[in-house]
Amino acid sequence: MITWYSLLMQRWGRMTKFLSLFCLCLLLVISCTPRQQTNTPSSSIVNTPGGDGRITIGTTEKPRTLDPADAYELGSLSLVFNMSDRLYTYEPGSTEIKPQLATELPKVSADGLTYTIPIRKGVVFHDDTPFNAKTMEFSLKRFIENKGKPSFLLSDTVASVKATGEYELTIKLKKPFAAFPSLLAFSGVCAVSPKSYEIGAGKFQPNIFVGTGAYKLAKYGTDSLKFDVFDKYWGTKPENKGVNVQIQTSAVNLFNAFKTGTIDVAYLSLQSDQIQSLEASAKKGDWQAITDQGSVVTYMTLNRNQKPLDKLEVRQAIASLVDRKLLNDRVLLSQADPLYSMIPTTFNVSQPLFKDKYGDGKFAEAKKSLVAAGFSKENPAKVQIWYPASSMTRSLVAQTLKSLADTKMDGMLQFEVKTVEGATFYKEISKGLYPSTLTNWYPDFLDPDNYVQPFLACAKGSVAKGCEEGGSQSQGSFYYSEAMNKLIDEQRKEQNPEARKKIFAEIQNQVLTDVPYIPLWQTKDYVFAQKGITNVNLDPTQNLPYKTIKK
């Protein structure tokens, strides 16, 4: 089981980089620490589109590191993704796992603890080192033992990794975890050459990459990178002759570079008005706009240990009050999708139960719930809504919710909007200081479990005190339910997809009944491509696969 303190620190660290994903401009900005200047002068990298068959991609995402054992931001992981292979990856446009460096899905022991994985033959690293089970063992051990930012993903789950044959890998888990193959599809859990890397805490190589992927790193500058096609790649070769990546200093520069044709593809991050402008021009045939469903979700957390949210009827009243269509139109500029479950519609287990029971802007129902809880115009329910100061979007959402309560609830429900600096917000949320919060969630791996366990599981608690240690405590809801704990454990052990789907249905019904959180929206992802550029698609993990793009 993932250590909750580790999970919280790592997750909030990552999510702070997405605080502005849906700000007024829906700008996704991942703040990265500066890295040292490399020996490759960026001016030596040619990034102008031309007839050489190379693709030029523009982004504002500046990588902190290229070492997969330490990469935990999208700016780094997207580059690692395109230069690497993992044991498993995703079917295009789907969250379904398929083999990559493995040749089949794992064979799982009856107790759910042992995964036996057949390894692909005929693969070599970029430095010509042969790939086999031993090198994959090295790569996974290095990911764990070098103790980089994402190391907890495996270290909290894996008991041992061993090559049990030249092309067979055996992994033993500490506890059953049906979503484990999804962890093995995480971009950083890729194969790296033992000739170019070493195992040891903190022994990272931030400025190189030597893997098995379709591209090898040719040049790495401070504001641009060059990927060349790896001629010994075992799989399907790229549709292009290589990729140049331009790292723009701002969304304005990215927008202008795309409009002037300096870059072929623009992805992450553009402001919402820029997205609207480019979409409008795409409809006129100036270029292409590709939109896909995102996996980042935003929700409202309700602290059951704070009055009046300790009363179920008050939580239900807020769920009825929320108007997602209004939020999407006024705040998000229709660049998101309303969400009615803690599990996004990315997964087929998602059920829009909040839509059926609470709807949107059901003010009469909200009033009935408040009356049932003993509140009235003379005795209103007063609730504070907190959010990180850096998020303009959540500021507007909070103000919109307050306006709805002020104008539609006859004084029975009163919201007070409060804000605090981001670092303080994420430090204090687990201490129970905030009655309600607006927060987003970026998944580490694509499985419904990642939207359930970190929010609803509780390792220590009681009905009287709520959660004292666990996921719901770390998220600020302090939700405790022994039935929910049991359901979460059951879905983690269950290997049968259909049986697991039924358990997730029970979990979503329980959330609907108890209302520890109110799901609000999930992201949309946008990428723009010039005319003549084809096969531009987004991976479910928000990565842009380079090798399918053709000019």
Buried (B, 14 or more C-beta within 10 A) or exposed (E): BBBBEBBBBBBBEBBBBBBBBBBBBBBBBBEBEEBEEBEBEBEEBEBEBEEEEBBBBBBBBBBBBBBBBBBBBBBBBBBBBBBBBBBBBBEEEEBEBBBBBBEEBBEBBEEBBBBBBBBBEEBBBBEEBEBBBBBBBBBBBBBBBBBBBBBBBBBBBBEEBBBEBEBBBBBEBEEBBBBBBBBBBBBBBBBBBBEBBEBEEEBBBBBBBBBBBBBBBBBBBBBBBBBBBBEEBBBEEBBBEBBBBBBBEEBEBBBBBBBEEBBBBBBBBBBBBBBBBBBEBBEEEBBBBBBBBBBBBBBBBBBBBBEBBBBBBBBBBBBBBBBBEBBBEBBBBEBBBBBBBBBBBBBBBBBBBBBEBBBBBBBEBBBBBBEBBEBBEEEBBEBBBBBBBBBBBBBBBBBBBBEBBEEBBBEBBBBEBBBBEBEEBBBBBBEBBBBBBBBBBBBBBBBBBBBBBBBBBBBEBEEEEBBEBBBBBBBBBBBBBEEBBEBBBBBBBBEEEEEBBBBBBBBBBBBBEBBBBBBBBBBBBBBBBBEEBEEBEBBBBBBBBBBBBBB
